[in-house]
Amino acid sequence: MNQRNRYVQAVNSVIDYVEENISEELKLEKLSKVSGFSVYHFHRIFQAFMNESLGSYIKRIRLEKAAILLCNNPDESITNIAMDVGYWSSQAFARAFRNQFNMSPSEYRNSKNGYVNDKKGNDKLSLSGYSSSEGGNSERRWKKNMKIDVENLPEMTLAYIRNVGPYAENAELFSSLFSQVRKWAEPKGLLDRQGIYFMAVYHDDPKITDEAKRKISVGITVPEGTKGSGKVNTMKISAGKYAIAHYTIDRGEYQESWDKVYCEWLPESGYEPDDRSCFEIYLNDPKTHPENKHIVDICVPIKKA
């Protein structure tokens, strides 16, 4: 493994650990052990690759996770949400949240159907704030065409390459990432199997996290125990109940498709989003479709409301 790939794997391993243990105390010493580097070196490696310090990254992820929980769990106390994201002092949480979003947690929760601003003044639409640009006819059309199944999915292992930065409607980026994963997987015989999924896992809410800091993991499902190498890492996709929305769409319709699940299906479903990552499963190569359509399953983790 060359040196750069080793650094990429180290940073990705720590990102995965942070997301899986967000409610715990995340000390630099522990995270350095996860990375395989010394404290002295890892702190600088992380800063160089992520363009923010490890401490700043952890704080941001905690607060962005809290913002999602505030919108998705209106009956949960703010104190409990603070603890869920690793704040053991509600006062410290309130100060940090206000500094990030320019309003208190309760104000943020109450404004979830409108715009909020981060400290830099950027407009960010909260998760439940979608309104169709095409009016009522669009809502009826999508409800008629939207097919959603609720299924219990098993735990899966994903071999992935992670990208940090803008990705919306960037077909070239997705093609490049999948190509790299295929090149890694093919000589290992990992493509010649039944039940393989091509997936993209979204780690952030694009309506909360700045575009330059959004993380996406693109890859294929592999047998449990498969080890990553080079640029490729492996991660677990949590088992549990998911809403699976089946779509045949154009490339530019992905965001609208996601919004329809959250803003039309979920409020009437008896479910609410669960605290696990969302992902897409790609079921065709659009280049082979007669209309260049994308056949995709949008998978949202859910729990009983």
N, C-alpha and C positions, 0 to 999 in steps of 0.2 A: 504494500500500500504506500502510495507516495505521501509526502508530508501534508499537502493541502487536503487530501481526502481524509487523512487521520484527523485533522482539525475539524473538518465538516462533520464527521461522525461524532466527535466529542461534543460539539455544540448542539447537534441534534439530540443526542442522548440526554443532555441536560434539559433541553426544552421539553422533551417527552416527560422527564422526571418531574419537572415543575408542574406541568399540566395535570399529572396523575396525583400529585401530592400538594395541591395548592393550599389546602387547609393546614398543612404542617409548617413547623418552623424550618425555613429553608436557609441553612447556614452555608456560607461560602466553602467552608472546609468539607462539608458533606458533598456539595455539588462538584467540587474539584475531584473528589474520589470517584464520583460517577463518570466524570470526563476522562479520568486516567492521567490528568496533568496535575502538577503542583498548584497550590493556591496562587503563588506568584505568577506563574505563566498563564494559568487558565483565565484569570481575571482579564488579562490583556488580550488573549485570544478571542474571548467572547465579545469584548468591546470592538475589536477589529472586524469581526464577521457580522455582528448584529447592529453595529453603529449606535449602540447604547450600552451603558454599563449593566452588569448583571443585576445589581441592586435596583436600577431604574426599570429594567425589564420585568423583574418579579413584581415590583410595585404596580406597574402598569397592567400586567396581566391580572393581578388580584382585583384591581378596581374595575377593569373591563368585564371580568367575570361577575363581579358584584352588580354592575349595571344591568347585565342580562338577567341575573336572578331577580333583581328588583322588578323588572317588567314581567318576567314569566311566572313569578310566585307572589302575587299581590297580597296573599294572606299570611305570608311568612314575615316574622318580625325582622326589622332592620338589624337588631342585635344578633340574631341567629345567622343572617346572611353575612354579617361582618365576620363571624366566627368561621363560617363555611369557606371563606376566602383567606383565612389566616390572620385576621385581626382579633386580638383578644381584648382590646379596649375599644368600646363603641365611640369614645371621644376621638381617639386617634384615627379611627376609620372615617368618622364624619369630617375631620379636618382634611385628611388625604383625599377623600371623595370630592369635597368642595374645591380643593386646589386643582383637581383633574378636570372636573366637569362644570365648575363655576356655579354650582348649586348644591344644596344638601341632598342626601339620599332620598328623603321624603319628597322634596320638590321634584327630583328626577322621576321618581315613581309616578307622581301625579301628572307629570308632563309627558307621559309615554305615548300619547297620541299626537304629539307635536314635535317641534324641533328643540334640541338642546345644543349647547355650545361647549366645546372643551376650552381650556384656558387660553389656547391660541386663537380662539374666535372662529374655529371651523364649524360650520353647520353639520350636525350629525342627526340623522333621522333614527329614532329609536325603533326597536324591533317591531313594535305593533303599529307603526305610524304610516304604513303604506296606504295610498289611495290611488285607485286606478285612474290613469290619464284618459281612459276611453269611456268612463262613466258606467251607468247601470247596465247597458247592453253587454259591455265587456265582462262584467261580473257574472251575468247569466250564462254567457257563452263559455267562460272558463269552468264554471260549476258543472255544466253539462258535460264538458270534455275531460274533466279531471277524474281519473280513476285512482283511488287510494286504497291500499290494503294495510291492515294492521297485522304485523307478524312478529314473532319472537325469533330473533336471529342469534345464532351461536357466536361465540368469540372467534375472531378471525385474526390471522397474522398477515400484515401488509409489508411487503418489501417496497420501499419508497425512496424517492428523491424529493427533498423539500425545497420549496422556493419561498423566499421572503421578498415581498414587494407586490406591485400591481399585477393582477392576473385576469381581470374581467374581460371576457370576449377576446382573449389573446390566444388564438388557435395555434399560433407558431410556438408559444411557450409550452402549451400542453403537449403538442406534437414532439417537441424536443425532449421534454421530460420522459414521456412514454418511450420514445426511441432509446434513450439512455438505459431505462429499466429493462427494456426488451434485450438490448445488447448484453446486459449483465446476466439476464435470466436464461437466454437461449442455450448457451453452452452447458448450463447446469441442468438442462432438461425440464425447467420449471414452466415452460410454455406448453408442453405436450401433456396436459392433464385435464381431466374432466372437472367442471365446476370452478374454473379460474375466473376471478372477477378483475376487471380493470377499473380502478377507483381513483377518486380524488377526495381527500379528507380536508375539511375546512376547520381550522383551529380558532378562528376569530369571527366575530360578527362584523361583516363589512360595513355596517351602518354605525359602528362604534369605533372600531380600530382604524387608525390612519392608513390610507392606501399603501404607503411605503413600508408599513410594518406588518401587513397581513401575511399570514403563513398558510401555505397549502402543501399537502403531502400527496404526491401523485405516484401511483404504482400498481402492483398486482398482488393478489392474495397468494400466499405460499404455505407449504406445510408447516405446522408448528415445529419450532426448533431450528428453522432455517436461519442462518447467520448472514448478516449483511457484510459487504466488503466494498472497497473503493468508495464511490459516492453514495452507495446504497445502504440504507439502514433498515431495520425492521421494527415494527411497533405492533401493539395489540389494538384491535377494534373491539370495543366492549360488547359483550353479549347483552341482550335485553330486548325490550319491546320497541319497535320502530313503526312509524307511519311511512309507507313506501308509496310514493306518488309516481305513476307510470306516465311518461310523456314521450311524444314524438314532436319535436320542436325545431325551429330554426336556431342558428347559432346565437342570434341576438335576443333570444327569448328566455335565457336561463334565469335572470334575476326576476322577471315577471312570474316565472313558474314557481320559484321559491316563495315569492311574496304571496302567491295564491294559497299555498299550503298553510302559511302562518296566519294569514289575515282572513281567509275565508273558511278553510276546512277546520283548523284547530279550534276556533272559538265555538263551533257548533258540534264538536266531536266528543266532548266529555273527557278529553285528554289535555294535558299541558306539556310543554317541552321538558325533557329530563336533562340532567347535567352530564351529557356525554356529547362527543363530537358528531356533527352532521357529515354526511358524505354523499357523493354521487357514484353510481355504478353505470358504466358506459356499455351498452349492449350491441353497438354496431360501429362500423367505420362509415362516417357520413359520406365519404367519397364514393362508396359503393351503393348508396341509396339513390334511387332514381330522381329524387328531389333534393338530394344533399341534406336530408333531415337527420337530426340527432335523436336516437332512441336511448333514453336515459331513465334510470330510476333515481329519484331524489329521496334520500333516507333521513328522516328526522327522528331522533330518540324521544320517546314519550313516556308519560306515566299518567295514571288516573288523576283527574283533577280533584 
